[in-house]
Amino acid sequence: MNEPLNSINAKPFFLWKHLNKLRWLTLSVVFLMLILIPLLSIYQHYVAAQGYNHLSPSETLLYDSMEFISAPFVDDAEHDLDAIKGTTWSGQLFGVKLTDPLAVIGQVSAGFEVYWPFALTALLPVIATVIFGRFFCGWICPATFLYELNSNASVWLNKFGLKSGSRRFNRKFKYLVLAVGIGLSAFTGTVLFASVYPPAVLGRELYFSIALSGFGSGTLFFVLTLLFDSLVSKRGFCRYLCPGGALYSLLGRYRVFRIKRLVEQCNDCSKCNAVCEFGLNPMQDDFGGECNSCSACIAVCPKDAMTFTLAIADSKNQGPGHQSRTYRKNEKHPKSPTAKDPCINIQNID
């Protein structure tokens, strides 16, 4: 199970190189759906009221726009549009009810019992996480869409002399946040995760702002997480504070589909390390449960030395890439005391 999905001496499957583009498309679609769903909900109310002639110009524009978008897919807007409801926290997609596993953990903690009809709606996300790891964080989470745009903005600001935060903390702190959240939910009888979990906060605030024309305190909280990422630590909330990230990392620790470095093709350029939003160390084969399979390291690798593999654990550090100057020097002078591995100085200090 430790061999890559393609031959070691061949280039990785060509589509792996473009997965990051597909990921951005997926994140964009999810984010747009969180905007579209409340608009469709308002449209449903207008249809049910049958009062088109009494709508204001802005309401008429919304009605006509949503009718144009939904008409090719539904015959009865008042009822058929119920097939898509909710957010990534808990919702319904074409009749299939899906729930974030963290929502179920919160409900069980707050109520001291398992409501199985609700718990089973998290089954598909749990199975997907066991197979693909922390993929929700990289491919679906609507907050990731904004966090990565925020990271890109920070890069541009750095060019103008506005330095972004680069502090590092212990990654295990988010597991403490998860544990404390479970304890407080049990003590208060309230699912507190919904107040501090960015995907839940963002979905709720988008709905409030569109359907109810207002913002809640969650908007301020989310803005503070963006500032924390920009001024204190890059992707700091996801890496060190997110309870959902902690849960997905635990569930995906032994995922069977993961990224692997092809040491025979690697030249130790370290571009994979530089592009990793989570501060991991792909050049030393260190992905772990934190990896969200975003595939950015695959996309940036100039030697096609990153691929996907079927394995329940990362490879141990394979040493210098075989295309690197250090490896060639060591091969030529294997007993030379000056032949050092430059990777030794690259520490995984999180």
C-alpha positions in Angstrom: 0.0 0.0 0.0 3.0 2.3 0.1 3.6 2.6 -3.6 2.4 5.7 -5.4 -0.6 5.5 -7.7 1.8 5.8 -10.7 5.2 4.3 -11.4 8.0 5.9 -9.4 10.1 6.5 -12.6 7.2 8.2 -14.4 5.7 11.5 -13.9 2.6 11.8 -11.6 -0.8 11.5 -13.2 -1.1 14.7 -15.2 -4.4 15.7 -13.6 -2.8 15.9 -10.1 -0.9 19.0 -11.3 -4.2 20.8 -12.0 -6.1 19.8 -8.9 -5.4 23.0 -7.1 -7.3 24.9 -9.9 -10.2 22.5 -9.4 -10.0 23.1 -5.7 -10.3 26.8 -6.2 -13.3 26.2 -8.4 -14.9 24.1 -5.7 -14.3 26.6 -3.0 -15.8 29.4 -5.2 -18.9 27.4 -6.0 -19.5 26.6 -2.3 -19.1 30.2 -1.4 -21.4 31.4 -4.1 -24.0 28.8 -3.0 -24.0 30.3 0.4 -24.9 33.6 -1.2 -27.4 32.1 -3.6 -29.3 29.9 -1.1 -30.7 32.8 0.9 -31.6 34.7 -2.3 -33.5 31.6 -3.5 -35.2 31.4 -0.1 -36.5 35.0 -0.5 -37.6 34.2 -4.0 -39.6 31.2 -2.7 -41.4 33.5 -0.3 -42.3 35.8 -3.1 -43.6 32.9 -5.2 -45.7 31.6 -2.3 -47.2 35.0 -1.7 -48.2 35.4 -5.4 -47.9 39.1 -5.1 -45.5 39.9 -7.9 -47.3 43.1 -8.8 -46.9 44.4 -5.3 -43.1 44.0 -5.2 -40.8 47.0 -5.1 -38.3 47.5 -8.0 -35.5 45.9 -6.1 -37.6 43.0 -5.1 -38.8 42.6 -8.7 -35.2 42.5 -9.8 -34.4 39.8 -7.3 -37.5 37.8 -8.3 -36.7 37.9 -12.0 -33.0 37.1 -11.5 -33.8 34.1 -9.3 -36.5 32.9 -11.7 -34.0 33.1 -14.5 -31.4 31.1 -12.6 -33.8 28.4 -11.2 -36.3 28.0 -14.0 -34.1 25.5 -16.0 -33.8 23.2 -13.0 -37.2 23.3 -11.2 -40.8 23.3 -12.2 -42.4 24.3 -8.9 -40.1 26.9 -7.3 -42.1 27.1 -4.1 -41.4 23.4 -3.3 -38.6 22.1 -5.5 -36.1 24.7 -4.2 -36.3 23.0 -0.8 -33.9 20.5 -2.2 -31.0 22.9 -1.5 -31.1 24.4 2.0 -28.8 25.3 4.8 -25.0 25.8 5.0 -21.9 23.7 5.3 -22.6 23.4 9.1 -25.9 21.6 8.4 -27.9 21.5 5.3 -29.6 19.6 2.5 -28.2 19.0 -0.9 -30.6 17.6 -3.5 -32.5 15.7 -0.8 -29.4 14.4 1.0 -29.0 15.8 4.5 -25.4 16.5 5.4 -24.0 17.8 8.7 -20.5 18.8 9.8 -19.2 16.2 12.3 -18.4 19.0 14.7 -22.1 19.9 14.8 -22.9 16.3 15.9 -20.2 16.3 18.5 -21.6 19.6 19.9 -25.1 18.3 19.9 -24.1 15.1 21.7 -22.1 17.0 24.3 -24.9 19.5 25.0 -27.7 17.0 25.2 -25.8 14.0 26.7 -27.5 11.8 24.1 -27.2 10.8 20.5 -30.1 11.8 18.2 -29.4 9.2 15.5 -31.3 10.8 12.6 -29.1 13.9 13.1 -25.9 11.9 13.8 -26.2 9.8 10.7 -26.2 13.0 8.5 -22.5 13.3 9.4 -21.7 9.8 8.2 -20.7 10.7 4.7 -18.4 13.5 5.8 -16.8 11.2 8.4 -16.2 8.5 5.8 -14.8 11.0 3.3 -12.4 12.3 6.0 -11.2 8.8 6.9 -10.4 8.3 3.3 -9.1 11.7 2.2 -8.1 13.3 5.5 -8.7 17.0 6.3 -10.1 17.6 2.8 -13.0 19.7 4.1 -10.6 22.4 5.3 -9.0 22.6 1.9 -11.7 21.9 -0.6 -15.1 22.8 0.9 -14.8 25.2 3.9 -16.2 28.6 2.8 -13.9 30.3 5.3 -10.8 28.8 3.5 -11.9 30.7 0.4 -11.6 34.0 2.2 -8.6 33.0 4.3 -6.5 32.1 1.2 -7.6 35.3 -0.5 -6.4 37.0 2.7 -3.1 35.3 2.4 -2.7 36.4 -1.2 -3.5 40.0 -0.1 -0.9 39.8 2.6 1.7 38.8 0.0 0.9 41.9 -2.0 1.0 44.1 1.1 4.5 42.7 2.0 5.7 44.0 -1.4 4.7 47.5 -0.2 6.5 47.1 3.1 3.5 46.1 5.2 4.8 43.0 6.9 2.4 40.2 7.8 2.6 38.2 10.9 4.8 35.1 11.0 4.6 33.9 14.6 4.3 30.1 15.1 2.6 28.3 17.9 2.0 24.7 19.0 -0.4 23.0 16.6 -1.8 20.9 19.5 -3.5 24.0 21.0 -6.5 23.5 18.7 -7.1 20.1 20.3 -7.3 21.9 23.6 -9.9 24.2 22.0 -11.9 21.2 20.8 -11.7 19.6 24.3 -12.7 22.8 26.1 -15.6 23.3 23.6 -16.9 19.9 24.3 -16.7 20.5 28.1 -18.4 23.9 27.9 -21.1 22.5 25.6 -21.8 19.8 28.2 -21.8 22.3 31.0 -24.0 24.9 29.4 -26.3 22.7 27.3 -25.4 24.8 24.2 -23.6 23.9 21.0 -20.9 26.6 21.6 -18.9 25.5 18.5 -21.3 27.3 16.3 -20.1 30.6 17.7 -16.4 30.1 17.1 -16.2 27.8 14.1 -15.5 29.9 11.0 -17.6 27.8 8.4 -20.6 27.9 10.7 -20.1 31.6 11.5 -19.6 32.6 7.9 -22.6 30.6 6.6 -24.9 32.1 9.3 -23.7 35.7 8.8 -24.1 35.5 5.1 -27.7 34.4 5.6 -28.4 37.1 8.1 -26.9 39.8 5.8 -28.8 38.7 2.7 -32.1 37.3 4.0 -32.5 39.5 7.1 -30.6 42.6 6.0 -28.3 42.6 9.0 -25.1 41.3 10.6 -24.6 39.6 13.9 -21.6 39.5 16.2 -20.2 36.6 14.2 -19.2 39.1 11.5 -16.9 40.9 13.9 -15.5 37.6 15.1 -14.7 36.4 11.6 -13.0 39.8 10.7 -10.9 39.3 13.8 -9.8 35.9 12.6 -8.7 37.5 9.3 -6.7 40.1 11.2 -5.1 37.4 13.3 -4.0 35.6 10.1 -2.7 38.8 8.6 -1.0 40.5 11.6 0.0 37.6 13.9 0.3 34.2 12.2 -0.4 33.1 8.6 -3.5 30.9 8.6 -3.1 31.0 12.3 -6.7 30.3 13.2 -6.9 27.2 11.0 -3.6 25.9 12.2 -3.8 26.6 15.9 -7.3 27.5 17.0 -10.0 25.8 14.8 -11.9 23.1 16.7 -13.2 21.7 13.4 -9.6 21.5 12.1 -8.7 19.6 15.2 -11.5 17.1 14.7 -10.8 16.6 11.0 -7.1 16.1 11.7 -7.9 13.4 14.2 -10.4 11.6 11.9 -8.0 11.8 9.0 -4.8 10.9 10.8 -4.7 7.4 9.1 -6.3 8.5 5.8 -5.6 6.1 2.9 -5.2 8.8 0.2 -2.3 11.2 0.8 0.5 13.1 -0.9 3.9 11.6 -1.2 7.3 12.9 -2.4 9.0 11.0 -5.2 12.5 11.4 -3.9 14.0 10.1 -7.2 12.7 13.2 -9.0 13.1 15.8 -6.2 15.8 18.5 -6.5 15.3 19.9 -3.0 14.2 23.3 -4.3 11.9 23.8 -1.2 9.1 25.4 -3.3 6.7 22.8 -1.8 7.5 24.1 1.7 7.2 27.7 0.7 3.7 27.3 -0.8 2.2 25.2 2.0 -0.4 27.3 3.8 -0.2 25.1 6.9 3.5 25.4 7.3 4.2 21.7 6.8 7.4 20.2 5.5 6.8 18.2 2.3 10.5 18.3 1.5 11.2 16.1 4.5 8.1 13.9 3.8 6.3 15.5 6.8 2.6 15.9 6.0 0.8 14.2 8.9 -2.8 14.7 9.8 -2.6 18.5 9.3 -2.4 18.1 5.5 -5.7 19.2 3.8 -4.7 17.7 0.4 -4.9 21.1 -1.2 -2.3 19.9 -3.8 -0.5 23.3 -3.9 2.8 21.5 -3.4 2.0 19.3 -6.4 1.1 22.2 -8.6 4.3 24.2 -7.7 6.8 21.4 -8.0 9.1 22.0 -11.0 10.2 18.4 -11.1 6.8 16.7 -10.8 8.2 15.1 -7.6 4.8 15.2 -5.7 2.0 12.8 -6.2 -0.9 11.1 -4.5 -0.4 7.6 -3.0 -2.4 5.0 -1.2 -1.0 4.6 2.3 -2.1 4.9 5.9 1.1 6.7 7.0 3.6 9.1 5.5 6.9 7.9 4.3 9.8 8.4 6.7 12.2 11.1 5.7 13.7 9.8 2.5 16.7 12.2 2.6 17.9 14.6 -0.1 16.2 14.5 -3.5 18.1 12.4 -6.0 18.1 15.4 -8.4 19.7 17.7 -5.9 23.3 18.8 -5.8 23.7 17.4 -2.3 22.6 13.9 -3.3 24.9 13.9 -6.3 27.8 15.1 -4.1 27.1 12.4 -1.5 27.0 9.7 -4.2 30.3 10.9 -5.7 32.0 11.2 -2.3 30.0 9.0 0.1 32.6 9.2 2.9 33.2 12.9 2.6 32.7 14.7 6.0 31.7 17.8 4.2 28.8 16.2 2.3 25.9 17.6 4.4 22.2 17.4 3.8 20.7 20.9 3.5 17.4 19.6 4.7 18.9 19.1 8.2 18.5 22.8 8.9 14.9 23.0 7.9 12.9 22.4 11.0 9.3 21.6 11.5 9.0 24.1 14.4 5.2 24.2 14.7 
